[in-house]
């Protein structure tokens, strides 16, 4: 008769007391947590974009408040009120002075673009380079029916108006007390990492303020110069095209391409001379902006590589629609700033380790 096996006090391989089981369960929990976070981000992508849009708008207001504080030593609340009132008066005044003309030009622009698109597609179809109109209509219906859930929500008029309203409200509340919300984010970080997080947070927000300041300057330049040049050349709807050029300047690369297409289409609708004048205006404005304005602004703001911004815009527009396209550059600038700060910290730690 054999002796019974001796008893052991070691934990079983499947017990939590076992080191191997604990490590494997920790790894599994981390991966499951990441997968859950990604799923939640996909489901809540539109609200997250609205919140980020509110942050961008709050940064614009904060930049105006800080700039006004250099000349008016009054409380932040009063400076914010002045900035909000100034923006409101400017928008209402512009709409009042140009509203009727712009409304008429919008209707005219739509009919002009439809006519020019019909001529272009007809010529391409006659050359065998493009399907016929009936085939194009079928492709258009098919493409519209396959639009994903992410972009369809923003594409509706009600969704767009609601999103814009929420962005304005969130941005206004954030601009009222930015330090309080910044401290709230810092409290969500472990105490040991709050100091570094605060530094990164300030660096990211400074980068965002500089980027938006440069974009506003570029928008004003392109809008005013384009409108004046088109008026001189007798191009129809010059005022509306100038406004569109200024708005689309917020989205570099893609915005410039869309502006050029609109200008050339409207120009040639009024004749060959106006069409070539529109082409010349576009080339001059974009060349001067690319080689003079953008480098000057980039020295004082944020210099993002063109290939990086274009790639980010394509990905953001494909995933999140028009709102993702508009917010692609601010997201890229913030991520770039955070990564630069992390790289600086790692370099400093390695330097201290070598000297130690």
N, C-alpha and C positions, 0 to 999 in steps of 0.2 A: 504494500500500500504506500503510495507516494505521499509526501508531505504537501499540505495545501500551499498555494502560492502566497508569498508574503504580501501583506497589505502595504500600499503606498500612499503617501500624503501628497504626492504631486497632483495638480489639477488635470482633468481630462482634456484632450485636445480641443474639444468643442466648448469648454467652459470659458467664461469671460476672464477668469483668473489666469488662464494660459496666455503668455506673452505673444505667441504667434497668432492665436485666434483674435486677440485684441487688436494687433496691428492690421490684420486682414480686414476685420470689421471696420476699423477706422478708415482704411483706404476705400472700402466699398461705400461707406457713408459719404466720403468726400466726393466720389464720382457720382453717386446718386444725387447729392446736393447740387453739383454742377449741372447735371442733366435737368433737375427740377428748376433751377434758376434760369436755364436757357428756355425751357418750356414756358415759364411764367413771363419771361421777357418777350417771347413771340406773341403770347396771348395779349399782353399789355403794351404792345409796341406803340400803338396810337396814343394812349394816355401818356406814356413816357416821352414821346415826341412833343406832345403839347406842353408838358412840364418843362422840357428842355427849351422849347420855344419861349416859354415864359421867362426862363433864366436868361436867354439871349436878350429879350426885350428889357428885362430888369438891368442888365449890364449896360445897355444903351442909355437908359435913364440915369444910371449911376455915373456913367461917364459925363453926361451933361451936368449932373449935380456937382461932381468934383471940379469940372471946368469952371462952373459958375462960382464955386467957392473960392477961386483964386482972386476974384474981383469983388465979391459980396461976402463979407464975414458975418453971415447970419446963420441961423439954425438950419440943419439939414432938411427938416420938414418944409420950411419956407422955400428953400432952393428947389426941392422936388416939386412943390406946387407951381413955382415959376416955370420950370422946365415943362411940366405937363400942360400948363396953360399955353405956353409958347408953341408947343407942337400942335395942340388942338386948334389954336388960332391960325397957324400956318396952313394946316390941312383944310380947315373950313374956308379960309380966305382963298386958297388956291382953287378949291372946288367951286366956290361962288364965282370967281372971276373967269374960270375956264370950263365950268361944268357943262354949260350948254354946247359949247364948241367941241369939247372932248366927247360928249355923248353922240353928237352928230358924226364925229370922225370915227367913233367906234363902229357905228353901223356901216359907215362907208368903208372902213377897213375890212370888215367881214365880207362884204360883197366883192370888194376888190380882190381879196385873197382867194375867194372861191372861184372868181373868174380866171385869175392867173393860174391857179392850180388846175382848173379844167383845161386851159390851153396847154399847159406843160404836159399833163398826162395824155392828152389827145395827141400831141406831137410825138411823145415817146411811144405810144401805142401804135401810131402809124409807121414808126421806124422799126417796130418789132422788138423794142427794148423793154416793153412793159405790158402787162395784161390789159385787156379791154376794160371799158367802164363797168360792164356787168360783172366781170371777174373781180374787179377792184371792190365793188360793193359787197360781193360775197366774202372776200377776204376781210373787209372792214367789219362786217357783222360778226365774223368768226373771231377776230381779234378782240372786239369789244365784249363778246360773250365769255372770253377766257381771261378777263382781267381778274386778278387775285383778290382775295378778301382784304388784303392789307391796303391796297390802293383804292379800292372801290369806296371805302368809308370816307376817305379824304376827298374823293372825286365828286361827291354829291355837294350840291349847293348848301344844303342845311348843315352838313358836316363841316364844310369849310368855314361858314359863318360862325358856327358854334366853336370850332377850334380857335378861330381868330379872337373871339370874345374871351375865351378862357385864357388864351395866351396873354392878352392885355391885362386881365384881372390878376393872374398869377404874377406877372411881371411887376405890376404896380405894388402888390403886397410885398414882394421880395425887395423892391427898391426902397420901401419905407423903412425897413429894418434889416439891412444885409448882414450886419454883425451878429444879430441874434440868430438868424438862420445859419450863419457860418459856425457859430458855437454849437448849435444843435447838431450839425453834421459831425463836428469834432467829438461830441459826447457819444456818438455811435461807434467810435473807434476805441480800442483798448487804451487804457491810460498810458501805457508805455510807448505807444506810437502816436499820441496826439500831437506832440511837438513837431514831429516830421510831417504829419498830415496837415497841420496848419501852415507850414512853410510851402508845401506842395499846393495847397488850396489857394494861397495868396498868389503864388506864381502862375497858376492856371487862370485865375480870374484876371490878373494883369495882362496876360497874353490875350485873353478874350476881349478885353477892353481895347487893346491896341489894334487887334484885327478888325473889330467893328468900326473903330474910328477911321482906319484906313479905307474900309469899304464905303463908309458914308462919304468920305472925300472923293473917292473914285466915282461913286454914283452921281454926285453933284456935277462933277466935271464932265462925264460922258453925256449925261442928260442935257445939260445946258449947251454944250458945244455941238452935240448932234442936232438939237432943235434949231439952233441959230443957223448952222450950216445948211440944213435942209430948207429952211425958210428962204435963205439967200438964193438957193438954186431953184426955187419954185417947185419943190417936191410937195405933192399933196399930203395933208395930215401931218405936217412937220411937228406941230405941237404934241400930238399924240405919240408919234414915233420917238420924240425926245423923252417923253415921260416913260415910255416902255424901255428905251435904252437905259435910262437911269435906274429903273427898278431891276432890270435884268443884270445890271452891272454888279449887283450883290452876289450873283452866281457867276464867277469867272469861267472862261472857256466856253461852256455850254450857252450861257447867257449872251455872249458876244456872237456866237454862231446864229442863234435865233434872231437877234437884233439885225444882223446882216441880211438874213433871208427876208425878213419883213421889209427892210428898207429897199432892197433891190426889187422885190415884187411890186411894191407901191410905186417906186420910181418909174419902172418900165410901163406901168399902167397909164402913166401920164405922157409917155413918149420916150423916144430913144435918148434925147438929151437929158431929161430928168433921171432916167435910169442910170446913165453913166455918171451923172453928178452924184447920185446916191451911192454908187460903187466907190467913187473917189472919196466921198465923205466918210464912208465906213473905213476905208483903208487908212486915210489920214488920221482919223480919230483913234482907231485901234493901234496904229503904229506909234503915235505920240503917247498914247496911254501906256503901251507896253514898254516903250524904251525911255520914257521920261517920268510919267506920273507914278507908275507902279514901282520902279526902282527907288524913287525918292520916298515914297510912302513906306516901302519895305524896310528902308534903313531905320525908320523910327517906329515901325509897328512889327508885323510878323511876316517873314518871308517863307512861304510854303512852296515847295517844288511843284511846277506845273503838272508833271506826270502823276505825282501823288494826289493832288487835288482832283484832277480829272478822273483818276481811277476810283477815288472815294465817292465822287459824285455819281459815277455810273453805278457803283454797287448800292449806294444809298437810294438812288432813284428806282432801281430794280426791286429793292427789298421793301422800301417804305413809301414810294410814290413821290409826289411833288413836294411834300413837306420834308421828306428825307433829303431830297435834292437841295432844298433851300438851306437846310441845317447841316449839310455835309462838311462845309469848311469850318464852322465853329467847332464841331465835334473833332475834326482832324487836328485843329490847332490846340485844343485842350489836351487831347491824348498825346500829342507831340511834346507839349510842355511838361506833362506829368512824367513821360519817359525820360526826358532830358534831366529833370530833377532827380529821378531815380539813378540815372547813370552818374550824375555828379556825386551823389551820396555814396554809391559803390566805389567810385574812384577815391573819394576821401577816406573811406574805411580801409581800402587796400593800402593807401599811402601810410595811414597810421599803423597798420599791421607790419609793413616793411620797416618803418622806423623803430617799432617796438621790438 
